[in-house]
Amino acid sequence: MAAGGSAPEPRVLVCLGALLAGWVAVGLEAVVIGEVHENVTLHCGNISGLRGQVTWYRNNSEPVFLLSSNSSLRPAEPRFSLVDATSLHIESLSLGDEGIYTCQEILNVTQWFQVWLQVANPPPSAPQCWAQMASGSFMLQLTCRWDGGYPDPDFLWIEEPGGVIVGKSKLGVEMLSESQLSDGKKFKCVTSHIVGPESGASCMVQIRGPSLLSEPMKTCFTGGNVTLTCQVSGAYPPAKILWLRNLTQPEVIIQPSSRHLITQDGQNSTLTIHNCSQDLDEGYYICRADSPVGVREMEIWLSVKEPLNIGGIVGTIVSLLLLGLAIISGLLLHYSPVFCWKVGNTSRGQNMDDVMVLVDSEEEEEEEEEEDAAVGEQEGAREREELPKEIPKQDHIHRVTALVNGNIEQMGNGFQDLQDDSSEEQSDIVQEEDRPV
């Protein structure tokens, strides 16, 4: 072995390994727990009094020398030192320091002592707990986690209020039956770790039953599509949502198919029915929310109707409107022809302030005919003595158009001018008769 504190030669360590494998340790194996970044001291047995030379090894695949009471041997690392010339003191522990350490003491005889060092660290964050439905059953599963520490913490589930212990384990998982559950009940998970804190840490869950919201009635036209909606709220743990058809007893659960599309977003579920048929689809549908705390159901009535004939309805409405317009137009023509004539002119862009007055008096026509007859009798006597004289044909119907813009006097003047023209024509005829033949 080299002087100056050099480590033992490899062949010496091989011999020590063989001795450790076959030697029966004296005393009891000890367990020491240290915390990360802290210091720890491992004692070489529980023997008091005179002690011999002590050497410490780390048991890996083969023994690794750490330090010795022999001052000529230097420690493997500055972190290692001896206390009372026998105990191994390790500073600034790390997770890699965990393992089995062996102390060799040589006095009258050689003795070996083993110590199991566990390096612990508390979880860096608070514990988390939750509740969920157990797979394939209606039991409630409580789960508690406190990750990041070593070794694993202990978990204790209690019921609140009252403090009744539900279960204790290293896993933090407990199963509860429906008889242990009720709406609003609370369960508390209390955790504890070997390195603290002394009071431990905790988290809590509160379970609640579901509430349902949906439309009570829906309508679908034959051959069309319809979507039924079901909203679940307040359920913890989340409820399982099912759609059922209330046609037979027991009720039949609707499975997704080419005609039935079921979708779920969180605690909202929809059932879409394609190609509605009155015989197959009309009736009650049930939205069910299954929860370990309770089951809630809501019925939805689906009515399937024949589609409306939109074209026929529009045609009927148009026909009725046209008929109404025809009746109104007929009444206006019958009772007020002049008004209809005015309306017609107005629709052609004429100004409503310009009024066309039609003078077509039957009495004037009769008077003119009588005058024409008298003149004809007087001329008849002379027709044999003289050649017939062309007399300009007079119009029997005089149409006078007066532009009336609120001036009644001008309208009267128009009629006076008409009478004057007639008198002049009569005077000309009389003068023609008085001429000598």
Legacy VTK file of the C-alpha trace (Angstrom):
# vtk DataFile Version 3.0
C-alpha trace
ASCII
DATASET POLYDATA
POINTS 437 float
0.000 0.000 0.000
1.524 3.308 -1.037
2.432 5.854 1.566
1.197 9.412 1.631
-2.513 8.542 1.930
-3.003 6.709 -1.354
-6.037 4.440 -1.753
-5.725 0.643 -1.272
-4.588 -1.337 -4.247
-7.242 -3.107 -6.334
-6.166 -6.580 -5.261
-6.729 -5.588 -1.627
-10.298 -4.412 -2.445
-11.024 -7.697 -4.176
-10.065 -9.552 -1.043
-12.275 -7.264 1.026
-15.131 -7.934 -1.328
-14.808 -11.616 -0.848
-14.695 -11.174 2.902
-17.807 -8.950 2.847
-19.659 -11.496 0.790
-18.880 -14.391 3.087
-18.483 -12.819 6.515
-21.340 -12.732 8.968
-21.775 -9.226 10.285
-21.676 -8.702 13.975
-24.598 -6.727 15.386
-27.792 -5.504 13.741
-28.054 -3.787 10.408
-28.974 -0.104 10.964
-31.070 2.224 8.819
-30.253 5.920 8.738
-32.294 8.539 6.893
-30.717 11.751 5.754
-32.112 14.709 3.858
-30.825 16.132 0.603
-28.286 18.951 1.089
-28.045 18.144 4.793
-25.326 16.269 6.787
-25.537 12.778 8.305
-23.406 10.571 10.593
-23.203 6.782 10.278
-22.066 4.903 13.424
-19.799 1.853 13.277
-21.895 -0.539 15.352
-23.143 0.100 18.879
-20.035 -0.946 20.708
-18.620 1.357 23.401
-15.226 1.367 25.061
-11.876 0.675 23.437
-12.060 0.650 19.667
-9.625 -0.593 17.100
-8.729 0.668 13.624
-11.833 1.553 11.539
-12.180 1.646 7.744
-15.354 2.646 5.809
-16.420 1.274 2.429
-19.282 1.964 0.062
-20.986 -1.204 -1.226
-21.643 -0.932 -4.939
-20.890 -3.698 -7.419
-17.642 -3.960 -5.483
-16.457 -2.212 -2.296
-15.236 1.367 -2.693
-12.854 2.806 -0.100
-14.068 6.000 1.599
-11.731 6.714 4.540
-9.894 5.100 7.472
-8.717 5.936 10.999
-5.258 5.223 9.688
-3.936 8.718 9.198
-1.700 7.560 6.380
-4.814 6.948 4.208
-6.459 10.030 2.762
-10.306 10.249 2.422
-11.806 9.588 -1.037
-13.628 12.955 -0.873
-13.328 15.993 1.391
-17.001 15.500 2.343
-16.073 12.374 4.313
-14.654 12.571 7.840
-14.503 10.506 11.047
-16.252 11.380 14.273
-14.720 9.896 17.466
-12.340 8.035 15.149
-15.121 5.534 14.264
-18.281 7.162 12.821
-18.553 8.267 9.174
-19.706 11.871 8.739
-21.023 12.881 5.273
-21.677 16.516 4.384
-24.091 17.922 1.790
-25.987 14.739 0.978
-27.215 14.034 -2.527
-29.552 11.357 -3.850
-26.512 9.530 -5.190
-25.240 8.969 -1.635
-28.023 6.533 -0.876
-26.957 2.916 -0.404
-25.282 0.446 1.990
-22.132 1.447 3.861
-19.785 -1.090 5.604
-17.576 -0.388 8.606
-14.550 -2.670 9.256
-13.086 -2.612 12.760
-9.822 -4.419 13.600
-9.055 -4.923 17.285
-8.523 -8.405 18.687
-10.687 -9.699 15.906
-12.076 -8.164 12.732
-15.731 -7.046 12.865
-18.028 -5.774 10.162
-21.048 -3.469 10.532
-23.486 -2.451 7.785
-25.594 0.731 7.654
-28.329 1.434 5.101
-28.404 5.142 4.260
-31.596 6.528 2.747
-31.479 10.063 1.341
-34.877 11.684 1.647
-36.316 14.903 0.237
-39.820 16.270 0.842
-42.098 16.941 -2.175
-41.587 20.487 -3.467
-45.274 21.209 -4.058
-48.605 20.745 -2.299
-50.523 17.450 -2.557
-53.305 17.055 -5.101
-56.432 14.927 -4.784
-59.476 14.176 -6.942
-62.458 11.858 -7.316
-63.600 9.842 -10.319
-65.902 6.993 -11.230
-64.245 3.611 -11.029
-63.966 1.912 -14.407
-66.772 -0.563 -15.027
-68.652 0.149 -11.788
-70.579 2.801 -9.904
-68.008 3.021 -7.113
-66.170 6.251 -6.352
-62.385 6.272 -6.516
-60.501 8.791 -4.359
-56.933 9.512 -5.471
-54.250 11.531 -3.660
-50.789 12.406 -5.013
-47.761 14.159 -3.491
-45.012 13.781 -6.075
-41.370 14.795 -6.076
-40.336 13.466 -2.658
-38.372 10.511 -1.419
-39.215 8.147 0.039
-42.913 7.948 -0.775
-45.194 9.732 1.676
-48.094 8.185 3.571
-51.717 9.025 2.714
-54.698 9.128 5.057
-58.268 9.670 3.775
-60.841 10.942 6.290
-64.459 12.008 5.956
-65.422 15.597 6.753
-66.990 16.650 8.988
-66.566 14.059 11.677
-63.027 12.869 10.955
-64.038 9.270 10.224
-61.062 7.435 8.711
-61.840 6.100 5.245
-58.465 4.451 4.554
-54.668 4.706 4.899
-52.080 3.553 2.374
-48.852 4.303 0.525
-50.730 4.556 -2.764
-53.255 7.223 -1.770
-56.148 5.453 -3.541
-59.407 4.468 -1.835
-62.621 2.953 -3.266
-65.999 3.978 -1.832
-69.378 2.338 -2.425
-72.635 4.218 -3.054
-73.715 3.642 0.552
-70.798 5.807 1.714
-71.734 8.702 -0.565
-74.192 11.571 -0.444
-74.587 14.873 -2.259
-72.200 17.513 -0.895
-70.047 15.161 1.239
-66.358 16.088 1.643
-63.288 13.859 1.828
-59.869 15.065 3.046
-56.463 13.593 2.176
-53.773 14.119 4.864
-50.173 13.357 3.789
-47.056 12.806 5.893
-43.359 12.488 4.954
-40.368 11.226 6.885
-38.624 14.593 6.699
-41.674 16.704 7.426
-43.367 18.952 7.730
-44.530 17.678 11.078
-48.097 18.827 10.532
-48.110 17.264 7.068
-50.060 18.614 4.101
-53.622 18.051 2.917
-56.158 18.551 0.141
-59.935 18.056 -0.077
-62.616 16.999 -2.563
-66.372 17.546 -2.407
-68.744 15.361 -4.412
-72.012 16.616 -5.922
-74.847 15.123 -7.949
-75.685 16.228 -11.529
-78.346 18.662 -12.751
-79.866 18.464 -16.270
-81.038 21.122 -18.729
-82.665 20.425 -22.113
-85.542 21.389 -24.417
-88.659 19.374 -23.526
-89.964 19.242 -27.125
-88.372 19.079 -30.598
-89.820 18.816 -34.105
-88.387 17.114 -37.183
-89.780 16.961 -40.708
-89.911 13.639 -42.473
-86.623 12.957 -44.223
-84.828 15.767 -42.394
-82.386 15.905 -39.479
-82.823 17.016 -35.853
-80.421 17.466 -32.922
-81.376 16.867 -29.283
-79.180 18.612 -26.689
-78.550 17.697 -23.050
-76.488 19.870 -20.670
-75.189 18.463 -17.359
-73.964 20.824 -14.660
-72.778 20.658 -11.060
-71.665 17.003 -11.187
-68.453 16.013 -9.382
-67.026 13.679 -10.300
-68.185 14.225 -13.920
-71.251 12.174 -14.781
-71.529 9.628 -17.577
-74.147 10.788 -20.129
-76.342 8.248 -21.936
-79.170 8.569 -24.499
-82.108 6.155 -24.285
-85.274 5.563 -26.304
-88.378 5.079 -24.193
-90.075 2.586 -26.518
-89.687 -0.676 -24.669
-89.202 -1.887 -21.141
-86.473 -1.892 -20.056
-85.300 1.260 -21.807
-82.893 0.779 -24.707
-79.554 2.634 -24.779
-78.990 4.326 -28.154
-75.698 3.372 -29.745
-73.943 5.485 -32.426
-74.914 4.418 -35.959
-75.434 5.789 -39.453
-78.718 7.384 -38.338
-77.715 8.329 -34.781
-74.689 10.566 -34.163
-73.731 11.111 -30.501
-71.150 13.760 -29.568
-69.980 15.009 -26.171
-68.094 18.182 -25.271
-67.270 18.202 -21.585
-70.585 17.710 -19.797
-72.696 18.643 -22.856
-74.024 15.854 -25.102
-75.970 15.943 -28.382
-77.934 13.284 -30.257
-78.415 13.941 -33.990
-81.029 11.851 -35.832
-80.708 11.657 -39.636
-83.535 10.990 -42.107
-86.390 11.349 -39.608
-89.240 8.860 -39.870
-92.525 9.145 -38.031
-92.811 5.410 -37.463
-89.223 4.913 -36.294
-88.286 8.134 -34.546
-91.330 9.901 -33.079
-91.676 9.533 -29.326
-89.846 10.130 -26.023
-86.054 10.278 -25.721
-84.248 10.220 -22.383
-81.007 11.950 -21.435
-79.497 10.215 -18.400
-76.579 11.409 -16.245
-75.061 8.551 -14.219
-73.002 9.490 -11.157
-71.965 7.615 -7.980
-73.789 10.341 -6.076
-77.046 9.886 -8.001
-78.754 9.399 -11.359
-80.741 12.154 -13.103
-82.994 11.803 -16.169
-84.853 14.193 -18.480
-87.413 13.304 -21.174
-87.555 14.988 -24.600
-90.578 14.529 -26.892
-89.735 14.357 -30.603
-92.550 15.086 -33.050
-92.084 14.065 -36.712
-94.256 15.934 -39.261
-94.668 16.037 -43.024
-92.748 18.914 -44.646
-94.746 22.020 -45.619
-95.553 22.679 -49.352
-93.980 26.117 -49.579
-94.649 26.474 -53.300
-98.378 25.783 -52.865
-98.664 28.224 -49.978
-96.919 30.996 -51.918
-99.085 30.360 -54.971
-102.277 30.547 -52.897
-101.189 33.815 -51.300
-100.377 35.355 -54.676
-103.729 34.222 -56.104
-105.613 35.772 -53.214
-103.733 39.060 -53.623
-104.508 39.200 -57.334
-108.158 38.409 -56.691
-108.351 41.183 -54.117
-106.788 43.696 -56.531
-109.235 42.672 -59.264
-112.247 43.167 -56.960
-111.026 46.597 -55.833
-110.351 47.672 -59.427
-113.844 46.556 -60.506
-115.493 48.507 -57.712
-113.550 51.643 -58.599
-114.458 51.349 -62.304
-118.110 50.833 -61.501
-118.600 53.637 -59.010
-116.064 56.246 -60.146
-114.890 55.957 -63.796
-113.549 59.528 -63.812
-111.430 58.794 -60.758
-109.982 55.693 -62.418
-109.233 57.767 -65.535
-107.406 60.294 -63.378
-105.467 57.565 -61.651
-104.504 56.113 -65.028
-103.208 59.442 -66.249
-101.313 59.958 -63.029
-99.591 56.575 -63.442
-98.408 57.721 -66.893
-96.460 60.595 -65.365
-98.918 63.492 -65.685
-99.147 66.213 -63.027
-102.087 65.792 -60.650
-102.512 69.587 -60.653
-103.610 69.470 -64.333
-107.234 68.400 -64.564
-108.702 67.320 -67.840
-112.345 68.207 -68.134
-114.456 66.358 -70.660
-117.577 68.083 -71.839
-119.833 65.687 -73.670
-123.376 66.805 -73.009
-126.186 64.834 -74.474
-128.483 67.860 -74.257
-126.137 69.955 -76.417
-126.050 67.165 -78.975
-129.877 67.085 -79.131
-130.116 70.868 -79.594
-127.586 70.818 -82.389
-129.452 67.976 -84.088
-132.741 69.951 -83.954
-131.042 73.026 -85.419
-129.519 70.947 -88.159
-132.937 69.461 -88.959
-134.589 72.944 -89.259
-131.839 74.145 -91.505
-132.262 71.059 -93.610
-136.029 71.716 -94.125
-135.411 75.298 -95.235
-132.749 74.230 -97.681
-134.845 71.383 -99.030
-137.196 73.858 -100.869
-134.300 75.362 -102.753
-132.547 72.207 -103.701
-134.540 72.050 -106.955
-133.728 75.629 -107.918
-130.051 75.781 -107.147
-127.122 73.541 -106.920
-126.513 72.125 -103.557
-124.074 74.118 -101.581
-121.417 72.370 -99.545
-121.919 73.198 -95.991
-119.068 72.357 -93.658
-119.946 69.541 -91.460
-120.187 70.586 -87.828
-118.919 68.381 -85.053
-121.744 67.290 -82.808
-119.447 66.507 -79.969
-117.411 69.355 -78.604
-114.518 68.456 -76.403
-113.125 71.350 -74.514
-110.087 70.923 -72.556
-109.431 73.461 -69.908
-106.274 73.577 -67.848
-107.472 74.214 -64.399
-104.925 75.234 -61.839
-107.302 76.308 -59.159
-108.870 79.093 -61.349
-112.587 78.420 -61.772
-113.097 81.678 -63.713
-110.885 80.466 -66.543
-112.967 77.284 -66.762
-116.146 79.387 -67.058
-114.571 81.529 -69.780
-113.821 78.377 -71.707
-117.487 77.399 -71.785
-118.482 81.003 -72.826
-116.065 80.918 -75.747
-117.679 77.675 -76.863
-121.150 79.254 -76.851
-119.956 82.342 -78.782
-118.465 80.164 -81.487
-121.773 78.332 -81.842
-123.730 81.626 -82.175
-121.410 82.854 -84.890
-121.920 79.688 -86.898
-125.702 80.020 -86.630
-125.539 83.681 -87.838
-123.554 82.639 -90.884
-126.213 80.092 -91.796
-129.051 82.667 -91.478
-127.207 85.143 -93.678
-126.717 82.466 -96.265
-130.461 81.767 -96.323
-131.433 85.478 -96.766
-129.352 85.918 -99.878
-131.556 86.306 -103.087
-131.502 83.474 -105.549
LINES 1 438
437 0 1 2 3 4 5 6 7 8 9 10 11 12 13 14 15 16 17 18 19 20 21 22 23 24 25 26 27 28 29 30 31 32 33 34 35 36 37 38 39 40 41 42 43 44 45 46 47 48 49 50 51 52 53 54 55 56 57 58 59 60 61 62 63 64 65 66 67 68 69 70 71 72 73 74 75 76 77 78 79 80 81 82 83 84 85 86 87 88 89 90 91 92 93 94 95 96 97 98 99 100 101 102 103 104 105 106 107 108 109 110 111 112 113 114 115 116 117 118 119 120 121 122 123 124 125 126 127 128 129 130 131 132 133 134 135 136 137 138 139 140 141 142 143 144 145 146 147 148 149 150 151 152 153 154 155 156 157 158 159 160 161 162 163 164 165 166 167 168 169 170 171 172 173 174 175 176 177 178 179 180 181 182 183 184 185 186 187 188 189 190 191 192 193 194 195 196 197 198 199 200 201 202 203 204 205 206 207 208 209 210 211 212 213 214 215 216 217 218 219 220 221 222 223 224 225 226 227 228 229 230 231 232 233 234 235 236 237 238 239 240 241 242 243 244 245 246 247 248 249 250 251 252 253 254 255 256 257 258 259 260 261 262 263 264 265 266 267 268 269 270 271 272 273 274 275 276 277 278 279 280 281 282 283 284 285 286 287 288 289 290 291 292 293 294 295 296 297 298 299 300 301 302 303 304 305 306 307 308 309 310 311 312 313 314 315 316 317 318 319 320 321 322 323 324 325 326 327 328 329 330 331 332 333 334 335 336 337 338 339 340 341 342 343 344 345 346 347 348 349 350 351 352 353 354 355 356 357 358 359 360 361 362 363 364 365 366 367 368 369 370 371 372 373 374 375 376 377 378 379 380 381 382 383 384 385 386 387 388 389 390 391 392 393 394 395 396 397 398 399 400 401 402 403 404 405 406 407 408 409 410 411 412 413 414 415 416 417 418 419 420 421 422 423 424 425 426 427 428 429 430 431 432 433 434 435 436
